[in-house]
Amino acid sequence: MLLPGANVERAAEVVGRLRVALAQAHLLSGTPVFTASFGISDSTMTRERETLIRLADEALYRSKQAGRDCCTVGDAQLIGPAVARRER
């Protein structure tokens, strides 16, 4: 999901509301239980589109490892120094 103009804090708010809405919809419809995990990055972290996607992807996997049904902000230090060198 792309949120033009949103920073990490705003994206986390949107994702939080989405998670609540999905949980409420599940209760009302009786669908099978599911979780929604998210990884968040924003353009202040990098100017490179591929790295921005990689940051969000890495954060998504950390959300899943943390027990799912949460959102995590990407951390450039976790994707390695080779990526940082390419951005300079």
QUIZITA-V330229 format. One record per residue. N is the residue number from 1. PHI is phi in whole degrees, -180 to 180 (NA if undefined). PSI is psi in whole degrees, -180 to 180 (NA if undefined). OMEGA is omega in whole degrees, 0 to 359 (999 if undefined). Layout:
BEGIN
n;phi;psi;omega
N;PHI;PSI;OMEGA
N;PHI;PSI;OMEGA
END
This chain:
BEGIN
n;phi;psi;omega
1;NA;131;176
2;-104;136;178
3;-125;85;182
4;-55;132;178
5;82;-5;182
6;-89;137;173
7;-91;-177;182
8;-59;-43;182
9;-63;-45;179
10;-65;-42;179
11;-62;-41;179
12;-63;-38;177
13;-63;-47;180
14;-62;-46;180
15;-63;-40;177
16;-61;-44;178
17;-65;-38;179
18;-64;-43;179
19;-62;-43;178
20;-63;-45;180
21;-62;-41;178
22;-65;-42;179
23;-63;-42;179
24;-66;-41;179
25;-63;-38;178
26;-63;-44;181
27;-63;-38;182
28;-76;-31;186
29;-99;-18;181
30;74;20;178
31;-70;163;177
32;-58;149;180
33;-66;138;176
34;-147;165;176
35;-120;162;178
36;-131;115;179
37;-111;148;184
38;-138;149;171
39;-118;136;185
40;-121;137;170
41;-143;160;175
42;-140;170;188
43;-70;-7;174
44;-78;-14;182
45;-83;-30;182
46;-166;159;174
47;-99;-11;183
48;-88;123;181
49;-58;-46;182
50;-62;-40;179
51;-69;-38;178
52;-61;-44;178
53;-65;-42;180
54;-63;-40;177
55;-62;-45;179
56;-66;-39;180
57;-65;-45;178
58;-61;-41;179
59;-66;-38;177
60;-60;-46;179
61;-63;-36;176
62;-67;-35;175
63;-62;-44;180
64;-66;-41;179
65;-67;-27;181
66;-80;2;178
67;116;4;178
68;69;176;179
69;56;48;178
70;-154;177;174
71;-127;147;183
72;-133;142;178
73;-91;136;179
74;-62;152;181
75;-130;111;183
76;-60;-28;180
77;-68;-23;182
78;-85;-11;182
79;-99;0;170
80;100;155;182
81;-69;-25;180
82;-62;-38;179
83;-67;-44;180
84;-61;-39;179
85;-64;-39;181
86;-65;-29;184
87;-79;-18;183
88;-71;NA;999
END
